[in-house]
Amino acid sequence: MSVPGILLHFGRAVIQAHNNAKVRNLMDVPPPETSRNRARRVSPDASEKEPGAIHPGGR
């Protein structure tokens, strides 16, 4: 096999491996939170007087 043929084969293998890695990384990402789940999340420091306060004492 000629040098350009080897480089072409190697280049295709690199591109295919890169695409496979991208797909694996995208499949590992947890699904995005819905707005309903975000509204329920309260930090452990929040007081019971302010049930929706995520950062008590903030502006």
C-alpha positions as CSV (number, residue, x, y, z in Angstrom):
1,M,0.0,0.0,0.0
2,S,1.3,3.4,-0.9
3,V,2.0,6.1,1.7
4,P,-1.1,8.2,0.7
5,G,-3.2,5.1,0.9
6,I,-1.9,4.4,4.4
7,L,-2.6,8.0,5.5
8,L,-6.1,7.9,4.0
9,H,-6.8,4.6,5.9
10,F,-5.4,6.0,9.1
11,G,-7.3,9.3,8.7
12,R,-10.6,7.4,8.2
13,A,-9.9,5.3,11.3
14,V,-9.3,8.4,13.4
15,I,-12.4,10.1,12.2
16,Q,-14.5,7.0,12.9
17,A,-13.1,6.6,16.4
18,H,-13.7,10.3,17.2
19,N,-17.4,10.0,16.0
20,N,-17.9,6.8,18.1
21,A,-16.5,8.6,21.2
22,K,-18.9,11.6,20.6
23,V,-21.8,9.2,20.5
24,R,-20.8,7.4,23.6
25,N,-20.4,10.8,25.5
26,L,-23.8,12.0,24.3
27,M,-25.4,8.8,25.5
28,D,-23.8,9.0,28.9
29,V,-25.3,12.5,29.6
30,P,-28.2,12.4,32.0
31,P,-31.5,13.9,30.6
32,P,-32.0,17.6,31.2
33,E,-34.1,18.6,34.2
34,T,-37.7,19.7,33.6
35,S,-38.8,23.0,35.0
36,R,-41.1,21.2,37.5
37,N,-38.1,19.3,39.0
38,R,-36.0,22.5,39.2
39,A,-38.7,24.3,41.1
40,R,-38.9,21.6,43.8
41,R,-35.2,21.5,44.5
42,V,-34.3,23.4,47.7
43,S,-30.9,23.6,49.2
44,P,-30.4,22.1,52.7
45,D,-29.6,25.6,54.1
46,A,-33.0,27.0,53.2
47,S,-35.2,27.9,56.1
48,E,-38.7,26.4,56.5
49,K,-40.1,29.9,56.5
50,E,-39.1,30.4,52.9
51,P,-39.7,27.0,51.2
52,G,-38.7,28.3,47.7
53,A,-35.5,30.0,48.8
54,I,-32.5,28.4,47.2
55,H,-30.0,31.0,48.6
56,P,-31.4,32.5,51.8
57,G,-30.2,36.1,52.4
58,G,-29.7,36.8,48.7
59,R,-31.0,39.7,46.8
